[in-house]
């Protein structure tokens, strides 16, 4: 490894050129995530991030969890979907507050929820 400790980049046309980072591109997300964590902690809320590929069974797992725990816990769900409300609709009426975020309109069509999206649902 070269003295800079960044590995061998000789196969690239830029070789050892470096870019100075002036600002973290996720700084706003990090600040909002910290605020979300603070609010969760203050309210004694345990937040769980459940994600996997489409069709893996996330909604079924959430349905079963709600059916088994709804009488013992207060549960809220922030459901992210690119366009539809299909999964959020499947969770309605099972004892949880469900907030739906469609990420295609205004959020750029991401298939994930970032900290500002979660904040808007809260």
C-alpha angles and dihedrals in degrees: 000000000000119000091264089064096228100117131246112316097164091116090068125079091234091052106177100357111136131206119218111225110219098176134014108246091215095048094112091047091049092051092048091046089053090051090049091050090048092052092047091050093047091052093043090241122158108213121200124192110213116187139151140131123306113281095020093120104260094137093046090051090050091048092051092045091052093047092052101039106029093098092052106036140038105236131189126185129203103201117198120199131162095227118339140062095219097117094040089051090053090056097048117110095023097106101269132108105240122201115190123207117189105202099194097075113064098342097074100253097284118166092216136064118240125199097270090051091052089047091054090053093049 
